[in-house]
Amino acid sequence: ALSGPSLAPSYMAAAMPGRSDAILGVGEYGYYLAEFDLTRLDEGAVEKRYLLEDLGGGALELPLRVGLGPYGHAWVEEGGARYLHIGGYTGLTRLVMQRPDLPAGRYRMEPFSNAMQIERPDGADEGGIKRFRYLQPGLDGRIFLTGTHEAARAGNAYSGGLLCFDPAKRDTLTQISGMSRCYWTVPLRNRVVHRLDGRAEQQFVLGGGSFDERYAFELPPELVSQNHDPRLFLYDCVEGEGPRSLFGFALPPEEQAGAYLCHAFDRSRRYLIVLQGTSLLSFDLSGRRFADGLTMLAAEPLRFVEFPRPDVRLLRAPDDSLLLCALAGEAATSATFQRVEVSAAGEISLTPHLTVRAQSPEALAGATGVVAAFVGDPADGSADLVLGGPMRPATTTMHVLRDFIEPRL
């Protein structure tokens, strides 16, 4: 069913629970799902095997399609079955990776978003989603995510916000988008805190880096904020209850448009780290105040690598460290991963972790800004960082940074 070169993962890379020898990935625009075997890395080779679709028996073999352009994913285990829920361009689907009714060596893809009812507990108007992104597990077994649309393709001011669904039922999609209206909401990060009544509470932070004037044009003036600066939006969800919006706040103003780049929680989950321009800011979520700021300087303009699908610049490693990959100048031939550390008082510091060097700027570009997945070894606590290839031009080369997280033993 497929011919041509064996392409590296460029549209998706996903670690598999309990597997330290392979990842799942998508390398073709047709979105065929494949397993990339890492056991021959010492030979400089990765073996690619397409997942075969369950066709109900017979000798016919066809590679399994995702059925949409993947942007994010989350694993779910349920009663002896294992699923990979995938969000992407035009919808939600799930890979049936393991289930008693599946024949050995066969897999299924089950799209479900088109059959879901939409509930909007905040009373916001209807706002469709074109790109479902940043899927992550939440309380009560739910999956939380966000999404975006485009004004030119029937999106509107409410096409975003916080969304969630029950993966066991997949019948209702909850959307809260009134607070974030007119903003593109990416990325999504969360932490879990414990209340005095003993219940767990999950808190979510959405980035609103881009205010869309085309969306604002559709709204009554009284619903359009006068401040169009980048914002962060906060939500919570107590176990046994539904999600709710809390508040949003504007980030410090920057002269350059598009200065907001990413955010993530520090290791303690007390502080939110915001990457804006060439500065890192720490925000005390409970105290609702900025605690510290650090501006990075270099002889040439700094750039920060974005790892796509999901799009993040602050990368969370399996040892819970937070990493930022920086390079200087348009003709850079090296990039350095920096560990972002935050003290108990909120003070930010950077520690060089690893530098990647290439023979040319083009070679470096082919190994950065690509899909990435950490593959951990439970025997010693180490983890490799698997880097796919660019979407354009497609390539048969992928890179693996062995023991990117060093063994603990």
N, C-alpha and C positions, 0 to 999 in steps of 0.2 A: 504494500500500500504506500510505502515511502521509498524515495530514492534520492541520491545526492549525498553531499557531505554530512558527516555526523556532527551536528552543531552543538556547541556548548550551551548550557542553560543561560538564557538571556531575559526571559519573560517571568521566570519564577524559579526560586530555589528554596527548598523546604527540608529541614532536618526531620528525621523520622524517629519517633520515640523508641528508645531501646536499641537503636542501630548506630554503631560507630563506624560502619563500613560503607555507607551509601547515603545519598540524598535523593529526593525527588526534584525534578526540574522540567522546565518547558523551554525548548530551544527554537521551535519553529513558529512562524506566524499562524499556522493552523492550530496551534496550541495542543500538540500531542504531548501527553504526559509520559515521562520516562524515568527510569531509575539509573542513576549514575554510580557505578561501582567504584569505590575508592581503594580497593584492596591491592591494586597494582601501581600505586603511586611511586613506589621505589623504582619501577621500570619507566616512569614518566608517561604512564598511560592511565586513562579512565575508560572503563567499558560502559557503553550506553545500551540499555535494554528498554524498549517501549513496553508500557503496561498494556496488556491485551484485554480488549473489551469482552465482557460476558455476553455471548450471543445466544445463550440457551442450548449449547451443545453443537456438535458437528465439527468438521475439520477446518472451517473457515477461521482465519485469524486476522483481526483488525486492530490497529493501535487505538488506544482510548483517547478521545478528545476531551479537553476540559469543557469546551462549549462556550467559553467566554474569555476575554482577555484578563488574566489574573492580576489582581492588585494586592491581595492580602489573604491570609489563611489562618486557621486555628484547628488544632486536633481536638477530638472529643472521643472518649471511650464510654461505651454504653452497653451494659449487659452482654459482655463477650464480643462486642463488635467495636471496630475502630473506624472512625470517619475523619476525613480532612475536609472541613468546611472552607470554601473558597469564595471570596468576594471579588468582583471585577467589573469590567466594562459591560454594562447592561443587566447585571443580575447577581444572584447567589446560587451556588450549587454545592454538592458535596460528593467527594470521592468515597465510595464504599471500599475501604482497604481490606477489611477483614470482617466476615460475618458468616454464621453457620450455613446460610443458604448459598454461599458463593462457591463455585467450583475452584479447585486449586489452580493458582496461576491466572485467575481471571478477576476482573474488577468492573465496577459499575460507576457511572456518573449520574447523579440524580439532581437535576435542577429543581428549585422549589420557590424561588422568589415571586414568580408570576401568579402563584396560587395563594399568596399571603394577603390577609386583610391588614390594612394600616390603621393603627390607633394613634391618636395625637392627644395625650392627656393634658398638654399645656394649652389646648385650644387654638393652636396655630393653624393657619390655612394650609391647604394641601401643597406639598412641595416634593416633586418627584426626584429620584436619585438615578444618575446615569453611571456613576463609578462608586461601587461599594468597596470601602477601604478600611484598613487597620483593624481587622477582626482580632478579638482577644477574649479569653475566657473571663467570666464574671461570676458573681454570687448566684446561688440557686441554680447553678448549671447553665446559666444564660451565656450567650455570646453577645458582646457589645462591639459596636463599630461606628463608623461615620461614613459620609459620602459627599459627593459633589455632583454638579450638573453644569450646564452651559446655557447662558441666556439665549444664544442663537439656536439652541436645540430644545426649546420648550422648558428650560429650567426657570426657576423664579427665586424670589428672595428667601423662600423657606426650603430650598433644595440643599439641605445640609443638616447640621445638628447632631445630637446623640441618638443612636438607634440601638435596639436590642431585640433578640428573639430567643425562644426556647428551642434548642436544636432537637429535642426529642419530639416536639410537636410540629414546628415549622409552619404554623398556621397564621401567626400574627406577628407583624413587625411594628414595634413601638418606636415612634419618632418624636423627639422634642426639638423643635427648631425655631421657636419664637424668639428666644433670647439672641440667637446667633444670626438672625435674618440679615441678608445682604452680604454675609461673609462666607468665604470659602473656608471650610472647617477641616484643617489638617495640621499636624497629626493628632492622634488620640493617645493619651497616657493615663495610667490609673495607679492608685494605691489603695490598700485596705487598712482601715483603722477600726478599733473596737470601742464601742459605746459603753457608757456606765451601766446600761441595762443588760449588758452581756452580748448584745447582737453585733454582728459585723456590719460595717458600712464601707462601701466601695465609693471612692471619690475619683471623678474623671476630670481631666483637663484637656480641652480642645483648643488648638491654635486657630486664631482667626487672622491670618497674615495678610489677607487680600480682601478689601472692601470692593464689591462689584457695583459700579455706578449704574450699570444697565439694570441690575435688579432693583436698585433704589428708585429708579425712574418709574417703576410700576406701582410704588406704594404711595399712600397718602403722606404728605409732608410730616405729619405728627408722628409717624411710625419710623421715620428715617433719622438716625442719630446724626447730630451735628459734628461729632468727632469721628473721622474716618481712619484714625490711626490703627495699626495692628492691635489686636486684642487677644486675651486668653479668656475662655469661658469655662466655668466650673459647674459641675453637676455632682449629685450623689445618688446612691441607691442602697437602701438598707435591706438586708436579707428579709425575704417575705413581702417586700413592698416593691412598687414600681420606681423608676428613675424620676428625678425632678431637677429642674434647673435652679442654681443658687445665685451666682452673680458673674459678671464679666468685668474686666478692667483693661484699660489701655496701657500698652507698653510705653516706656520712655520714647519720646519722639526722636526720629532720625532724619537727617537731611536726605538720605538716599531712599527712594521708594523700594519696597521689597526687602527691607533690611531684616525683618524677622525671618529666621531660617528654620528653627527647630526648638523643641523643649523636651525635657525628660526629668524624672525624679532622680535625686542622688541616691546613694546606697542606703542611707538611713530612711529614706522616703519622707523626711521632714521638709526638705528644700526642693523646690522646683528650679531646675537649671534652664535658663533661656539663652539660646544662641541668637544674637541679633547683630548684624553687621560683622565686625571682628571682635565683638565683646561677648563675654559670658556674664550673665546676671544670676544671682541666687535669690529666690523669693520664698519667704517663710509663709507657707500656705495657711497655717493656723493663726499666725500673728498678722497675716495680711499686710506684709511689708517686704520691701527689698532689703536684703541683708548685706550684699556685697556685689561688686562688679570688677571684672578683669578685662582689660583690653589687650589683645595680642598684636604684636608689632613684628614686622620683618622688613628686610631691605627692598623686597618687591611685594606687590599686592598679594594678600593672602586669599586663598580659596579653600573651601571646605568640601570634602568629598560627600556627595549624596548617594546613598545606597538605595536604589529604587525598588518599588513593589514589595513592601511598603516604602515610601520615600522617607528616609531618616538620615540625619547627619550625626546625631548623638546615638551611638550604637551600644546596645546593652549586651555584654558578654555573659557566658554561662556562669562565671564566678561573681556575677552581679556588678562588675565594674562598668563604668561608663567611659566610652572612648570617642574621640574626635579625631578624624584624619585630615591633616592640613598639608597644603602645598603652596609654594610661593612662586608667583610669576606665571606667565602664559606658556613659557618654554620649560617648565619644571620637569626634571627627570627623577625626582624622588618625592615621596610623600611620607609623613611621619604620623603614626597613631599616637595620640596623647591621652593619658588617663586623666579624667576630670575628677578631682577629689574636692570634697567640701567638709570643712571642719564642723564641730558642734556649734560654733558661733556663726556658721554660714559663710566663712571665708573660702574663696575658691583658689585652687592651685592646680597646676598642670605638671605631669610627669611623663617624659618621653617613654613610650613602651616599645615601639618597633618602627623601623624605617624601611620602606620598600624602595628599591632603586631599579631603574630601567635604563636601557641603552638609548632611548629617545623619548621625547614627549609623547609621540604617538603610541609607543609601547606602554608607557605609563597609563595613558588614557584607556588602553584596552584592558587594564587590570584594576582600574578604579572606576567608581561611578557605575558599578555593575551589581546585579543581584548577588546577595551574600547569604550564607548560612553557616552557623557554628555547628560543628559535629563533635560532640563530647565523648570522651572515653571514661566510662564510670569506674574502670579499674584503678586509674591513677588521678582522676580529676582534671586531666588535660583536655584541651579542645583545639581542633584545627579550624581555621577560617577558610571556607570554600568560597571562591570568587568566580562568578560566571563570566560570560563574555558580553560585549556590547550588542545591542539589537541591530545597530547599523554602523558599519558593515558587520554582518554575521561572521562568526569565526568558529573554528574547530578547537580553539585553545581555551582552556580554563586554568585557573591558578589555585593552589592550595598552600596556605601558610601553615606549615606543620607546627604543632605545639604552640600556636599563637597564645593560648593560655597554658602556662607551663604546668607540669605535673605537681601535685601537692605532696606526693610520696617520694 
